[in-house]
Amino acid sequence: MEPISFATAIVTTVTYFLGIETSHLRDIDKRRFKAEQRMNFQRSTYDFIVVGGGTAGCIVANRLSEKYRVLLLEAGGLPPPIASVTGFTETVEIYPDINYIFKSVPQPMLRNLSIVVTTGKMLGGSSSHNGLVYNRGNSLDYDKWAEITNDPSWRYDAILKFFKKAETYKGIYTIGHQHGRQGPLTIETLMRPIHPLWKAAAAELGYKVIDPNAPQKPGFAYEDATSEIGRRVSTFEAYINPILHIRKKLHVVKYAQVDKILLKDNIAIGVRYTKHGIVMMAQASKEVIVSGGAIATPILLMKSGIGPSSILNNAKIPKVRYLPVGTNLQDHPGVLLGPFAIDDPSVLSNIRNNLTIEDFEKYINFQREDILSNGQSGPQAFLVSSFAKKRREVNWPDFQLFLLRQNIDRVNPAFYIPTNEFSLIVFAGRPEYKIGNFGSITMDTSAYRRRVRDIERLVKLDFNFLHSKQDFDLLLEGMSLTSFANLLNNMNNVNSLELYRSVQNFRKVKIYMLTHAFIYRGKL
């Protein structure tokens, strides 16, 4: 029997302590809740109720509670302390007590593979477990939404002030007026040993290093991240934690499973939720804001009688209003390629297998430039396909390239890429969804009739990936061996191109996708 490596022992220990931490936090909250009940402390009426304390819910609750009485309901609890250590992202994001773990229906164009998606079930939501990447998106996407909706407030130059308001920018991209300096969310650029090679490869291929959060042009970029001195900055840490015990207008209720929006004359007036086995009601004098995420929000609406007629009728849920809830799901499919061997492993010094006692000492002493203080992704590139060029969109990148120094295999998360190897992901930036071709989030109505209420068992998630031939061809172009050979050869000390999955036959390529799907229906 081979000895257990130090890194493996650490990951096992972290998983063990995650269980202790999450159980301890839940027990503390349960005791406090019982004490509040005995004192009849729970207020029941607020101006606004925000359902879901995730990435968006924390921001909304902060802003509204500056003036109004706000109830923020979160299905999970506080993020465990280990979640702030970005080197343990992979371990934290798959731990079931603090995450929803959804599995899509088999995808016909992916050999009937299912896509596993995790979303955070804790304050801060997925911003408490994600890879820290801070990309605003392309300015032309916002301008296109403004055109589609005939609403100029969606234009990038109109919303830039809101991005800047959110930021305290401490990164390297300081030229111009693209970044804020006094916002609650700290942004820094993660500096990697591989950056000189990345910059040299960009130059030899005719690209410049660009600011990923300025109006994007084709080019290579380093990674801006939601972190400060290598420590995660989630929206909970930025927007809620500083005011959690001092802002009297904000009431945060943890471990609150909302199962119904209460309506009167088609107007939301409150919610029903369960906390530690006790059913509670809360009323809103102004609005109920549902920010449970792209997957949980449609299911809550359906449970409340708002959704497609077929779902409500089959589940025998009394109708409030028939609406096409959950029918516009879109996401970015991507292809994982690698591992690629590299001669000098020092440029990949952040890989988990390098973990040592000295790494912990450095982290504790704020010397956070290595494995424990970096996210799993590396530098990136925004490129234009031949399809976009034919549409004369030469300055509107439609696929994105990411370098990864860590494994992202969700089937076997214990597998880690060796220290002299890395992988690459190509994402389709603007997948071609059309009417009748969208993905969807629906409910397992037969399970609901059997009184199943657990969202992970109720959701039927269908991304409908690669039903467009253009998406198929776009990813083939993006992952072509010729393109990667050029890139890797220009990185000088890459010595092999042995692929983790064959790219000769596209159906054998492992498909990877972003874990934060979104529903596009006008204003997001």
C-alpha positions in Angstrom: 0.0 0.0 0.0 1.4 3.4 -1.0 1.8 6.1 1.6 -0.7 8.9 1.6 0.8 12.1 0.3 0.7 15.2 2.4 -1.6 17.0 0.0 -4.1 14.0 0.1 -4.0 14.0 3.8 -4.7 17.7 3.9 -7.7 17.4 1.5 -9.1 14.6 3.7 -8.6 16.7 6.8 -10.3 19.7 5.2 -13.3 17.6 4.2 -13.5 16.2 7.8 -13.4 19.7 9.3 -16.0 21.0 6.8 -18.4 18.5 8.3 -17.6 19.6 11.8 -17.8 23.3 11.0 -21.1 23.1 9.1 -22.7 21.0 11.8 -21.4 23.3 14.5 -22.7 26.4 12.8 -26.1 24.8 12.3 -26.3 23.8 16.0 -25.5 27.3 17.1 -28.2 28.7 14.9 -30.7 26.2 16.1 -30.1 27.0 19.8 -30.4 30.7 19.1 -33.6 30.2 17.1 -35.2 28.3 20.0 -34.2 31.1 22.4 -35.7 33.7 20.1 -38.9 31.7 19.9 -39.2 31.6 23.7 -38.7 35.4 23.8 -41.2 35.9 20.9 -38.4 37.8 19.2 -39.3 37.0 15.6 -40.7 40.0 13.6 -43.2 38.9 10.9 -43.7 42.1 8.8 -41.0 43.8 6.7 -40.9 46.3 3.8 -39.0 43.8 1.6 -38.4 40.1 1.8 -35.3 38.8 -0.2 -35.5 35.1 -0.8 -32.0 33.7 -1.3 -28.8 35.1 0.3 -26.5 34.3 -2.6 -24.4 36.4 -4.9 -27.3 38.7 -5.9 -29.4 38.5 -2.7 -26.6 39.8 -0.4 -26.2 42.9 -2.6 -29.9 43.6 -2.8 -30.4 43.2 0.9 -27.5 45.5 1.7 -28.7 48.3 -0.6 -32.4 48.1 0.4 -31.7 47.9 4.2 -29.9 51.3 4.0 -33.5 52.7 4.0 -36.0 49.9 4.5 -36.7 47.0 6.8 -35.5 43.9 5.0 -35.8 40.2 5.8 -33.1 38.1 4.0 -33.9 34.4 4.0 -31.1 31.9 3.2 -31.5 28.1 2.9 -28.0 27.5 4.2 -25.9 29.1 7.0 -22.7 31.0 7.3 -19.9 29.9 4.9 -17.4 27.8 6.9 -14.1 29.5 7.6 -12.3 27.1 5.3 -14.3 28.5 2.3 -12.2 31.7 2.5 -9.1 29.8 1.7 -9.2 29.8 -2.0 -6.8 26.9 -2.4 -9.6 24.6 -1.1 -12.2 25.7 -3.6 -12.5 22.3 -5.2 -13.2 20.6 -1.9 -15.6 23.3 -0.7 -17.7 23.5 -3.8 -18.7 19.8 -3.9 -19.4 19.4 -0.1 -23.1 18.5 0.0 -24.0 20.2 3.3 -23.2 23.7 1.9 -24.1 23.2 -1.8 -27.0 22.1 -4.0 -25.7 19.4 -6.3 -27.8 19.2 -9.5 -27.5 16.7 -12.3 -28.9 17.5 -15.7 -31.0 15.1 -17.8 -28.9 13.2 -20.3 -27.7 15.4 -23.1 -28.2 13.8 -26.5 -25.4 15.7 -28.3 -23.0 14.6 -25.6 -23.4 10.9 -25.8 -26.2 11.2 -23.2 -23.8 12.4 -20.6 -25.3 14.4 -17.7 -23.8 17.7 -16.5 -23.3 18.1 -12.8 -23.8 21.6 -11.4 -23.1 22.8 -7.9 -24.6 26.0 -6.5 -23.8 27.4 -3.1 -26.2 26.8 -0.2 -24.8 29.3 2.2 -24.6 33.0 2.6 -22.8 34.4 -0.4 -24.2 31.5 -2.5 -21.8 30.4 -5.2 -19.5 33.4 -4.6 -18.6 31.6 -1.4 -17.2 28.6 -3.3 -16.5 29.6 -6.9 -13.2 30.0 -8.8 -13.0 33.8 -8.0 -12.9 34.8 -11.6 -14.2 38.4 -12.0 -15.2 39.0 -15.6 -17.9 41.6 -16.3 -18.6 40.3 -19.8 -18.2 42.0 -23.1 -19.5 45.5 -23.5 -21.1 44.7 -26.8 -23.3 42.0 -25.2 -24.8 44.7 -23.0 -25.3 47.0 -26.0 -27.0 44.1 -27.8 -29.4 43.5 -24.8 -30.2 47.2 -24.9 -31.1 46.9 -28.6 -33.2 43.7 -28.1 -35.2 45.2 -25.2 -35.3 48.7 -26.6 -34.0 49.9 -23.2 -30.9 52.1 -23.4 -30.3 51.6 -19.6 -28.8 48.3 -20.6 -26.0 49.9 -22.6 -22.6 49.3 -21.2 -21.8 53.0 -20.8 -25.0 53.3 -18.8 -24.2 50.5 -16.3 -20.5 51.1 -16.0 -21.1 53.3 -13.0 -22.7 50.4 -11.1 -19.7 48.1 -11.8 -17.5 50.9 -10.5 -19.7 51.5 -7.5 -19.3 47.8 -6.5 -15.5 47.7 -6.7 -12.4 48.5 -4.7 -10.0 47.7 -7.5 -6.5 46.8 -6.5 -5.4 45.1 -9.7 -2.9 46.0 -12.3 -5.2 47.5 -14.9 -5.2 51.1 -13.7 -5.2 53.0 -17.0 -8.3 55.0 -17.8 -11.5 55.2 -15.8 -12.9 51.7 -15.9 -12.6 50.7 -12.3 -14.0 51.8 -8.9 -11.9 52.5 -5.8 -14.4 52.7 -2.9 -16.8 49.8 -3.4 -17.4 47.0 -1.0 -16.1 44.2 -3.3 -12.3 44.0 -3.5 -10.8 43.0 -6.8 -7.2 42.1 -7.4 -5.2 40.6 -10.2 -3.8 37.2 -9.5 -0.2 37.2 -10.6 1.1 33.9 -11.9 4.6 32.6 -12.7 3.3 31.6 -16.1 2.3 35.2 -17.1 5.6 36.1 -18.9 5.1 33.0 -21.1 1.4 33.9 -21.6 2.4 37.4 -22.7 5.1 36.2 -25.0 2.7 33.7 -26.6 0.2 36.5 -27.1 2.7 38.8 -28.8 4.0 36.1 -31.1 0.4 35.3 -32.1 -0.3 39.0 -32.8 -2.3 39.8 -29.6 -1.9 42.3 -26.8 -2.5 41.8 -23.1 -5.8 43.5 -22.4 -7.9 44.5 -19.4 -10.6 41.8 -19.2 -13.0 44.2 -17.4 -12.6 47.1 -19.8 -14.6 47.0 -23.1 -13.2 43.8 -24.4 -11.3 43.4 -27.6 -9.6 40.2 -28.9 -6.6 39.6 -26.8 -4.9 37.7 -23.9 -5.5 38.7 -20.3 -4.5 38.0 -16.7 -7.1 37.1 -14.2 -9.0 39.6 -12.0 -10.4 37.9 -8.9 -12.8 38.6 -6.0 -10.1 38.3 -3.4 -7.9 40.4 -1.1 -4.4 39.4 -0.3 -5.3 35.9 -1.5 -8.4 35.6 0.7 -11.8 35.1 -0.9 -14.2 38.1 -0.9 -17.7 36.7 -1.4 -20.7 39.0 -1.6 -21.5 37.9 1.9 -18.1 39.1 3.1 -18.4 42.3 1.1 -22.0 43.3 1.6 -23.6 41.5 4.6 -20.9 40.5 7.2 -19.8 44.1 7.9 -23.4 45.1 8.8 -24.7 41.8 10.1 -25.0 42.8 13.7 -25.2 46.6 13.5 -27.8 47.4 10.9 -31.1 47.3 12.7 -33.2 47.4 9.5 -31.7 44.1 8.2 -32.8 40.8 9.6 -30.9 37.7 8.3 -32.6 34.3 8.8 -30.4 31.3 8.1 -31.5 27.7 7.4 -34.8 29.0 6.1 -36.3 26.8 3.4 -38.8 28.9 1.5 -41.5 26.7 -0.1 -44.1 29.1 -1.1 -44.7 32.8 -2.1 -47.9 34.0 -0.5 -50.1 35.9 -3.0 -53.2 38.0 -2.8 -55.0 39.2 -5.9 -51.8 38.1 -7.9 -49.6 40.3 -5.7 -46.9 38.8 -3.5 -47.5 39.7 0.1 -45.2 37.3 1.9 -43.6 33.9 2.1 -43.9 30.6 4.0 -40.7 28.9 5.1 -39.4 26.2 7.4 -36.6 26.7 9.8 -35.3 23.8 11.9 -38.6 21.9 11.4 -40.9 24.8 12.3 -43.1 26.5 9.7 -42.9 30.3 9.7 -44.7 33.1 7.8 -43.4 36.5 7.0 -45.1 39.4 5.3 -43.8 42.1 3.0 -45.5 45.5 2.8 -43.8 46.4 -0.5 -42.2 43.5 -2.4 -41.0 40.0 -2.3 -37.7 39.7 -4.3 -36.8 36.1 -5.3 -33.0 35.7 -5.9 -32.7 32.0 -5.4 -30.6 31.5 -8.5 -31.3 30.3 -12.0 -32.3 26.8 -10.9 -34.0 27.3 -7.5 -36.0 30.3 -8.5 -38.2 28.7 -11.2 -39.0 25.7 -8.9 -40.1 28.1 -6.1 -42.4 29.9 -8.5 -43.9 26.7 -9.7 -44.5 25.5 -6.1 -46.3 28.8 -5.6 -48.6 28.3 -8.6 -46.7 30.4 -11.1 -45.4 28.4 -14.1 -46.3 26.5 -17.3 -49.8 25.1 -17.4 -48.4 21.6 -18.1 -46.3 21.6 -14.9 -48.9 23.1 -12.6 -51.7 20.8 -13.9 -49.6 17.6 -13.8 -48.3 18.4 -10.3 -51.8 19.3 -9.2 -50.6 22.7 -7.9 -53.4 25.3 -7.7 -52.8 27.9 -10.5 -52.1 31.5 -9.7 -50.9 32.4 -13.2 -49.7 30.5 -16.2 -46.3 31.8 -17.2 -43.4 30.2 -19.2 -41.2 30.0 -16.1 -37.9 28.0 -16.6 -38.1 27.8 -20.4 -35.2 30.2 -21.4 -32.2 28.5 -19.9 -28.9 29.4 -21.6 -25.3 28.6 -20.7 -21.8 28.3 -22.1 -20.7 24.9 -23.2 -16.9 24.3 -23.2 -14.3 21.7 -24.0 -11.7 20.5 -21.5 -8.3 19.7 -23.2 -5.2 18.3 -21.6 -3.2 17.6 -19.6 -0.3 19.3 -21.4 3.2 18.6 -20.1 5.6 21.5 -19.4 9.4 21.4 -18.9 9.5 23.9 -16.0 7.0 23.1 -13.3 7.9 26.2 -11.4 5.7 28.2 -13.6 2.8 26.1 -12.3 3.7 26.4 -8.6 0.1 26.9 -7.5 -0.9 23.2 -8.2 -2.3 21.4 -5.2 0.2 18.6 -5.2 2.9 21.1 -4.1 1.1 21.7 -0.8 3.5 21.7 2.1 3.7 22.9 5.8 5.6 26.0 4.5 2.5 26.9 2.4 0.4 27.1 5.6 3.0 29.2 7.4 3.1 31.6 4.5 -0.6 31.9 4.4 -0.9 32.6 8.1 1.8 35.3 7.8 0.0 36.9 4.8 2.7 35.8 2.3 -0.1 34.7 0.0 1.4 34.2 -3.5 1.1 30.4 -3.8 -1.3 27.5 -3.8 -3.5 28.3 -0.8 -4.2 31.9 -2.0 -5.0 31.3 -5.7 -8.1 30.2 -7.5 -8.1 27.2 -9.8 -8.0 29.1 -13.1 -5.2 30.9 -14.7 -4.7 33.5 -17.5 -7.3 33.7 -20.2 -7.8 34.9 -23.8 -10.8 36.3 -25.7 -10.7 35.3 -29.4 -12.8 35.8 -32.5 -13.9 32.8 -34.6 -14.2 32.7 -38.3 -18.0 32.7 -37.9 -17.9 36.0 -36.0 -15.6 37.5 -38.7 -18.1 36.5 -41.4 -20.7 38.5 -39.5 -18.2 41.4 -39.4 -17.9 41.1 -35.6 -14.2 41.3 -35.7 -13.9 43.1 -32.3 -16.5 41.0 -30.6 -14.9 37.8 -29.2 -17.1 34.7 -29.3 -15.0 32.2 -27.6 -12.9 32.2 -24.4 -9.8 30.3 -23.5 -8.8 29.5 -19.9 -5.6 27.9 -18.6 -6.1 25.6 -15.5 -3.5 24.5 -13.1 -5.8 22.2 -11.2 -8.1 19.3 -12.1 -11.8 20.0 -12.5 -13.0 16.5 -13.0 -16.3 16.3 -11.1 -16.6 12.5 -11.6 -13.4 11.9 -9.7 -12.6 15.1 -7.7 -9.8 13.3 -5.9 -7.8 13.1 -9.1 -5.2 16.0 -9.4 -3.2 16.9 -12.4 0.6 16.3 -11.8 2.8 19.3 -11.0 4.3 19.5 -14.5 1.0 19.6 -16.4 -1.9 21.9 -17.0 -5.2 21.9 -18.9 -7.1 24.3 -21.2 -10.8 25.0 -21.5 -12.5 26.6 -24.6 -15.8 28.2 -23.9 -18.4 29.2 -26.5 -19.0 32.8 -25.6 -22.3 33.4 -27.5 -24.0 30.0 -28.0 -26.7 30.0 -30.7 -29.9 29.5 -28.9 -33.1 29.9 -30.9 -36.8 29.7 -30.2 -37.7 26.1 -29.5 -34.0 25.3 -28.9 -33.4 26.7 -25.4 -32.6 24.7 -22.4 -35.1 24.4 -19.6 -35.7 24.0 -15.9 -38.8 22.0 -15.1 -40.2 20.0 -12.2 -40.5 16.3 -11.8 -44.3 16.4 -11.3 -44.7 12.8 -10.4 -42.2 13.2 -7.6 -44.0 16.3 -6.4 -47.3 14.4 -6.3 -45.5 11.8 -4.1 -44.9 14.7 -1.7 -41.2 15.1 -2.6 -40.2 18.7 -1.8 -36.4 18.5 -1.9 -35.3 20.7 -4.8 -32.4 18.5 -5.8 -34.8 15.6 -6.4 -37.5 17.8 -8.0 -35.5 19.6 -10.6 -35.3 18.4 -14.2 -32.4 20.4 -15.7 -31.8 20.4 -19.5 -29.1 22.5 -21.0 -29.8 21.3 -24.5 -26.2 21.8 -25.4 -24.9 21.7 -29.0 -28.2 21.4 -30.8 -26.9 24.2 -32.9 -24.4 23.1 -35.6 -22.7 26.5 -35.2 -21.9 25.9 -31.6 -20.5 22.5 -32.5 -18.3 24.0 -35.2 -17.3 26.9 -33.1 -15.9 24.7 -30.4 -14.2 22.5 -33.0 -12.5 25.6 -34.3 -11.6 26.8 -30.9 -10.0 23.5 -29.8 -8.4 22.7 -33.2 -5.0 21.1 -32.7 -3.5 23.7 -35.0 -4.6 26.6 -32.8 -3.4 25.0 -29.6 -0.1 23.8 -31.2 0.6 27.4 -32.1 -0.2 28.7 -28.7 1.7 26.0 -26.8 4.7 26.2 -29.1 4.9 30.0 -28.5 4.9 29.3 -24.8 8.4 27.9 -25.4 8.9 25.2 -22.8 5.8 23.1 -23.4 7.2 19.7 -24.5 4.2 17.5 -25.3 0.6 17.6 -26.6 -0.8 14.4 -25.2 -4.5 15.0 -24.7 -6.5 13.9 -21.7 -9.4 13.4 -24.1 -9.1 12.8 -27.9 -9.9 15.8 -30.0 -10.0 13.7 -33.2 -13.5 12.6 -32.5 -15.5 15.4 -30.9 -18.0 13.0 -29.3 -15.1 11.7 -27.2 -14.2 15.1 -25.8 -15.2 15.7 -22.2 -17.6 18.6 -22.0 -17.3 21.1 -19.1 -19.6 24.0 -18.4 -19.8 27.0 -16.1 -21.6 26.2 -12.8 -23.6 29.5 -12.8 -26.2 29.1 -15.5 -28.5 32.0 -16.2 -32.0 32.5 -17.6 -32.2 35.3 -20.2 -35.6 37.0 -20.3 -34.9 40.6 -20.9 -33.6 42.3 -17.9 -31.4 40.0 -15.8 
